[in-house]
């Protein structure tokens, strides 16, 4: 058994406890959290290599054989998400060290971030549907704490909307898990996928699948359950906004990929047109909202919604190729969206405001920051040879192959509107002459510039080495939709029901 799968949960959990104990000693607390995050980053890289060469990694909690115990399963999809979560945590910590004051750090900021890492890591490798719910609740509690830490009016208002809708989504998630248990008699994902193929009334399964679509869709911020995001993500410090913008909605997208690729695969084909319609609406409403905004982080928050539409498009194309394209786009977007929040946040930090009309002149004042912004913006819009081009190209190629020309047209138009809104920020923040004297403003420190620089370089590298990313995405998507292989790896070659029968004899 691959007992090492417990490590990305145990290490940050112990780190959170130690960071709480040494919270008033900043140097020690910082060393603990960066050490735990770097461990998960290294582990994620190794796990990606392992699953691509040796296949899925499986272990059983407490040595209880599946389907009795709680399974932990790592495949290509889970491994790359585990790596990206750790990467964003390391980047966020570097940015936090440069921007947050001592008082903020003293209120358990670092333990909250590590608990968030625990929650997302558990969600990415669990093989049990109820425990997916548990890990979602861990990350919800930690993210809510990080969101409202500081206690400003805007944070509390945004936090209230964030937590209310997410709790409603969690309730739907829990109800769906109960219904699945009532229908299939199990919560092990491998066992569920095996048993649902024998259900005589598929309409019940379709109804439950729609409930999960709503539950996970609310966490991914798809239309119509998206309104909580642009009212909350701009309220905390920039480091928190960047982490949330890059990661949290993608956990919801991951959950959609996982359950529809593994458990509700038949329903995925039935609901594919519904998913494509929702994807198109999410793209359009998100980008229109971005065009209408006049504050940097509000614009970027609406772009999160719009870009989730492309990821939902990959799922709606209902094929291994579609899922692979959606995953490639999601990897790109996690990196670039975080970079944009950090770069725009650096300008906001230096200028003292995020309002476009009160900024300007940063192209001359901070030429490196301006360069990073324009490169990341072009990547978000899908310009070659950056990572965003290949993600969108892969989605559009699958759409053409399936003759889904409507969603293809929507995706192309939204890309142009995305570029327009990003150039609006470029013009207002970097290019136009400032209405005030900015020569007296401080210059960006290495801690402000390095996180965005690292992520922008990664976007360029992914674009230049797109063949590797495409190959990995194809492997990960094939594993995610390989139901028979997943069941065999978790329960044995004879399947979960055979393992259950043998154990009960």
N, C-alpha and C positions, 0 to 999 in steps of 0.2 A: 504493500500500500504506500501511496505517496503522502506520508505523514507531514512532509514539509509544507503542505498546503495550509496548515494551521499557522505558519509563521507570519504571513502578512496581516493576520488578525491579532496574534498574541503580542508581537513586537510593538506595534503602535499603541496597543492597550496598556502594556506595561509602561511605555513611554509617557502616556497620558497621566498615569498614576504618579510617576516620578516627577513629571513637570508640575503637577499639582502640589506635591510635597515641597519642591524647590521653587515655587512660583515667584517668591520675592527676591530670589537670586537670579537676576536676568541672564548672566553668562551661562550658568549651569542649565537653566531652563531652555535656553536657546540651543545649547549643545545637545541636550536630550532630544528635543523635537527634530532638529536637523539630522541627528544620527538615526532616529527611528525612520524618518522619511527617506533618507538615503539607503537604508537597508531595504525598504520596500521597492525603491527604484531599481537597485541592483537585482533584487529577487525577480522583479517583473521582467527585466531584460533576459535573465536566465530562463524564466518560465516560458517566455515567447520562443526562445530557441528550443527548449525541451519539447513543447507540444508540437512544434513544426517538424521535429525529427523523430520523436518517439510516440507521438499521438497524445490522446487525452490522459490526464493524470487524475486519479481517483483515490479518495480515502474515505473511511467511514468513522464518524465520531464515536468514541467509546468502544471501538472495535465491534459495534453492532452491525451485522451484515445487512446490506440493502435487501428488501425495502423496509426493514424494521427500524434501522437507525437513520441518522441524519448524514446524508452524503455530501461530500465536497468534491466538486468536479471542475477541472480547469481544461479548457480547450482554447483554440486560437482566439475566439471572440473574448472570452473572459480574461485571457492572459494579456492581450493588448490593452484592454480597459484598465486592468490592474496596474500596468506600467504607466499609462497616461495619468491615472489618479495620483500615483506617487510623484511623477514628474511635475505635475501642477502644484502639488503640495510643497515640493522643494523650491520651486520658483516663487510661490506665494510667500514662503518663509523668508527668502532673500529680500523680497520687496518689502515685507513687513519690518524686517530689521532696519531698513533705511527710512521708513515713513512713520511708524507708530511710536507714540510716546510711552514713557514708562508707566504712567497711570493706566493706560489701556491694556498693556501687557500684564499688569498685576491682577487684572480681573479674569484670570483663567482663560485668556485668549488662546494660548498654545495648547492646553489640554483639550479645548473645544475643537481645534483643528485636527488634532490626532484622533479624537473620537469620531470626527467626520470621516477621516481616513479609514478607521475601523469599520464604519458602517458601509462605505462604498466597496471596500475590499471584500467584506463578507457577502455583499449582494452579488459581486462578480463571480464568486466561486461556489456559492451554495447550490446544491442539487435538490433542495427541498423547498416546496412552494411556500409553506408557512414560515420557514426561516428567511425566505426572501422578504416577506412582510416584516419580520423582526428586524432585519438589517436596514430596511427602509425606515423604520421607526427610530433606530439608533441615529442614522444620518439626519433624520428630520429634527430630532431633539437638538443635536449638535449644531446643525445649520441655523436653527431658530435662535439658539444662544448666541452664535457668532453674528447673526443679523441684527439683533437688538442690543448687543453689547455696546455700551456708550449711552444708551437711554435717551437719545434725542427724539423730538416729536415725530420727525419724519421716519426714523427707524421704527418706532413703536407702531405707527400707522401702517407702514409697509409690512412689518412683522406680523401684525394682526391679520391682514389679508393673506399673507403667505401661509400662515399656520392654519387658518380656518379652511381654506380650500384644500390644502394638503392633507389635513385631517379628514375632510370629506372624501378625498380620493383614497386615503388609507382605509376608511370604513368600507368603501366599495370593494377595495382589494380584499379585506378580511371576509366580507360577505361572499365574494367570488371564491375564495379559498374554501369556505364552508360548503358552498354549493358543489365545488369540485369533489370535496371529500364525500358528500352525499351521493354524487353520481358515480365516482370511481372507487371510493373506499380507501383512498390513499392520498398522501401529499408528496410522496417522492416523485420528482419530475419524470424520471425514467419509467416508473410504474404507471403514472398517469397516462403518459403518451402511449404505453402499451395497451392499457385498458380502454381508452377512449375509442380505439378502433373497433371495439366490439359493442359499443352503445347502439341500441336499436332505434333510439329516437335522436337523430343528430340535431334536431332543432333545439333541444335543451343545451347541447354543447355550444351551438352557435350563440344562444342567448348569454351563456356564461362568458364566452369569448368577447362578446360586446361589452359586458360588464368590466372585464379586464382591460379592454381597449380604453374605456372611460377612465378607469383607475390609473393606469400607467400614463394615459394621455394627459391627465391633469398634472402629473409630475413632469412630463416632457414639455408641457405648455403648448399643446396643439389646440387649434380652434375646435370647439368654442371655450375651452377651459384654460385660457392663457392670460386673462386680465390681471392675475395676481403678480405676474413677473415684472412688467414695466413699472409697477407702482412700488416695488420693493427692492429691486437689485441696485438701484442707484443711491440708496440711502446709507449703507454702511461704508466703512473705509474702502479705498480703492482695492486694496489687496483682497478683501473679502468679496467685493463685487467681481473681481477677475476670476477668483476661484469658483464662485457660484456660476458665473457666466460661461466658463469653460467646461464645467464638470456636471453640475447637478441635474440640469435637464437631460443630459446625455445618459444619466443613470436610468431615467424613465424610458429613453429610447432603447437602451440596452435591454431593459425588461421586456419591451415589446418585441424586440428581435428574438429574445430567448424563448418566451412563451409561445409566440406564433410560429417560430421556426421549429420548435420541439414538441409542444403540447397541442397546439391548435393548428397544425399544418393544413388540415383539410379546410378549416374555417378561413385560413389565410387566403386560399384560392377563392372561396365563396365571397369573401369581403374585400377582395382586391380593388374593385372599382370604388367602393366606399372609402377605402384608405387613400386612393389616388385623389378623390374629390377633397377629402380632408387635407391632404398634402398641399393641393393647389390653393385652397382657402388659407391655410396657414402661411404659405409663402407670400401670398398677395397682401393679406391683412397685416402681416408683420412688416413688410417692406413699406407699405403705405404709412403705417404708424411711424416708422423710422424717418421717412421723408418729412413728416409733419413736425418733428421734434426740433428743439432749439438748444438742447443741452447734451453734452458729449455722451454721458453714460446712459441717458434716456434713449438716444439714438441707437447705441450699441445694444441696449436691452431689447428693443423691438427687433433688431437684427437677429438676436438669439431665436426669437419666435420664427422669423422668416426662414432661417437656416435649418431649423428643426423640420420644416416642411420638406426640404430635400431629403433628409434622412427617412422621413415617413414615406416619401416617394420610393426609396429603395425597397422598403418593406412591401409597399403596395404593388410593386412590379412582380412580386410573388414567385421568385425563382432564386436559385443559388447565385446567378449572375447579378440579379437586382440587389440581393442582400450584400454581396461582395462590394458592389458599387456604393451602396449606402454606408457600409462600414468604412470604405476608403474616404468617403466624404466626411464622415463623422470624425475620423482621426485628424484629418486636415482642420476641420472646424474647431475642434477642441484646442488645438495648438494656436491657430490664428486668432480665434476669438479672445482667448486669454491674452495674447500679445497685444491686441488692440485695446483691451481694457487697461492693461498696464501702461501702454504708451500714452493713450489719452489721459489716463489718470496721472501720469507724470506731468503732463502739461497743466492739468488741473491743480496738482500739488504745488507746482512752481508759480502758477498764475493766481492761485487762491480762489478760483471759481471754475465751474464747468460750463457756464453760459457762453454760447458762441459769440454773442455780441460784445462781451467784455474781454474776449481774448484776441490774439493776433500777434503777428511778428515773430512767431517761434521758429520759423524756417531760418531766420538769421540768427536768432538768439541761441537756438539748439539745433544745429544742422543735422546731427546724427539722429536725434529724436524725430525730426521731420522726415528723414530718409527712411527710418524704420516704419513710420506711419504709412507712407505712400506704398512701400513694398507690401506691407501687411494688408492694406486696402485693396491693392490689385489682386492679391491672393484670395481675399474674401470674395471679390467679384468674379473670380475664375479666369484671370489673365494668365497666359502661358509665359514662362515655363514653371510657374509656381504650383504648389500643391493643390490649390483650389481648382485649377484648370483640369487636372486629371480626375479629381473627384467628380466634378460636374460632367466632364466628357464621358466618364464611365456610365453615369446615370443616363445620359442622353443616348448613348449607344444602345443600352438595353431597351430604352423607350422606343427607339426606332425599330429595333428587332421585333418588339412586340406590337408595333404599329399603334403605340399610345401617343398620338401626335398632339393631343390636347394638353397633356401634362408637359410634354416637351416644349410647346410654345410658351406655357406659363413659366416654366423654369428659365427659358431664355430671356423673357421680358423682365422677370424679377432680377436676373443677374445684372441687366442694364440699370434698373432702378437702384440696385444695391451700389453699383459704382457711382451713380449720381449722388446718393446720400453721403457716401464716404468722401467724395470730392468736395461736398459742401463743408464737411468738417475740415478738410485740408485747406480750403480757401479761408474759412473763418478763423481757424486756430493758428495756422502756420503761414499762410501766404499774405493775407491782407495786412496792411499797416495797423498797428495797435493804436487805439485811441488814447493810450497812456504811455508813459515812458517805461519800457520794460528793461532798459539797460541796468536798472538797479535791482532787478530780480535775481535771485540766486541761480546758479547753473546746476544742471542735473548731476548728481553724484553717480558713482559707479553702481551703487546699489539700486538707483532708479533706472539706469540704462541697461544693466546687464540682463535682468530677467526678460525684457522685451527683445533684446538682441539675440539671446539664446533661442527663443521661440521663432523669431523671424528666420534665423539661420536654418533651423529645423525645417521650416516650410520650404525654403529654397532647396535644401538637401533632398527632401521628399520628392519635390518636383523633378530635380535632376536625376534622382534614382527611382523614378516612378515604377520601373519594372519590378523591383523588389517589393514595393508596397502593394502593387497589384497582385503579385503572386501570393503574398501573405494574406491579403484580403480574400482571394479566391479559396485558399486553404481554410481560413477561418470560417467563411460562409458555408463551405461544404461540410465542415464538422458541425456547425450549428444546425444544419438541416438534415443531418444524417441520424435519423431516429433509431434505426436498427443498430448502428454502431454505438450510439450513446447508451442504449439499453444493455447491450452486450458488455460494455466497459463497466457499467455500474452494477449490474445484477448477475452477470455471467452470460455465457453463450446461449443458454437455454431460456433466458428471459427472467423477468421479475416474478411472474406468477409461478413458474417452475421452481424458482428459488424459495418462494413462500411455501409452496406445497411440500417441498423437501424438508424445510426447517420444521414444519408442523407435524411431520410424521413421527 
